[in-house]
Amino acid sequence: MSRVLRVAATETKNAFGDMPERIEDLPRLAGRMDEIRDANLDHHEALARQAAAIGVRAMSFGELFTAPYFATVEDPMWLGLAEDALTGPTATRLAKLAAELRMVLVAPLFEHDASNGRRYNTAVVIDADGRVLGRYRKTHIPHGANEKNQFRERFYYGAADDSLTPYFPVFETKVGRVGVAICYDRHFEGVMRSLVAGGAELIFSPAITFGDKSEHFWEREFEVDAMRHRVFIVGSNRLGVEPPFGVHYFGRSHVAGPDGRVSSQRDLPNMIWADVDLDVISSTDGSGWNLVRDRRPDIYTA
């Protein structure tokens, strides 16, 4: 009997409607972080309900989904958005939603860990019974610029560290074994390999990505990793422009599997969904390839 699972990922943008048109006017949002978070939670709850209505059982929201992508500027105002990943307002609300919808939810947010005073780019994994299973922290933090804009992420949060191990957790959920790789992490070959070595069958990769090189390799990276490691990968990107930052996010959220790209449906606004058969992972590869069996790590230099 096949283990066919309907999965989804958002492809949307900031839903807070009172954003200024100019960067210079951002200070008027001071003290309104809760409003911004709530507007985006409302928006994403509506998307999750639409997904549940068509039978989706596992869904990922986008990277840092509770706000616009603020890291094109360095502004301490946005530090006030960080919250406790496991007991804060986002996890608390979504745990109730996951239990109601009987859906696994992956919720990427801006974390503040009171135990060490540090901030992280984190994804919380909530099971279909509402239990908060744990969190994954982004392990690679970009800091630079491309032809579209800049990304100043290290101003806001650091990389995953040994305050939370393992670095690449795999979560045993009601629908299967789930891993997470956030945005920039997808470029590093050890990330997907580590998740699959830990037993991941389904990897969600929420991202905020823009720029010519990112767009060129967006689907290719996931397809190669899914093929090489025999795993399903769900890539989520923002779509559109968020004022006042002016970056155009190219979207193209999709699902890749062991045999290539999985046909993704776009008949619902602001999301994609697809059916994946997790039993394919353990089945014989019809191509005759067996990359796991035939690897020779004893001779590789890295």
Sequence and secondary structure as in RCSB ss.txt:
>XXXX:A:sequence
MSRVLRVAATETKNAFGDMPERIEDLPRLAGRMDEIRDANLDHHEALARQAAAIGVRAMSFGELFTAPYFATVED
PMWLGLAEDALTGPTATRLAKLAAELRMVLVAPLFEHDASNGRRYNTAVVIDADGRVLGRYRKTHIPHGANEKNQ
FRERFYYGAADDSLTPYFPVFETKVGRVGVAICYDRHFEGVMRSLVAGGAELIFSPAITFGDKSEHFWEREFEVD
AMRHRVFIVGSNRLGVEPPFGVHYFGRSHVAGPDGRVSSQRDLPNMIWADVDLDVISSTDGSGWNLVRDRRPDIY
TA
>XXXX:A:secstr
   EEEEEEE      S   SSGGGGGGGTT HHHHHHHHHHHHHHHHHHHHHTT  EEE  TTTTS   TTS  
GGGGGG B TTTSHHHHHHHHHHHHHT EEEEEEEEEETTTTEEEEEEEEE TTS EEEEEE S   EEE SS E
EEGGGT B   TTSS SS  EE SSSEEEE  GGGGGSHHHHHHHHHTT SEEEEE    SHHHHHHHHHHHHHH
HHHHT EEEEE  EEE TTT  EEE   EEEETTEEE  B  STTEEEEEEEGGGGGS  TTS  HHHH  TTT 
  
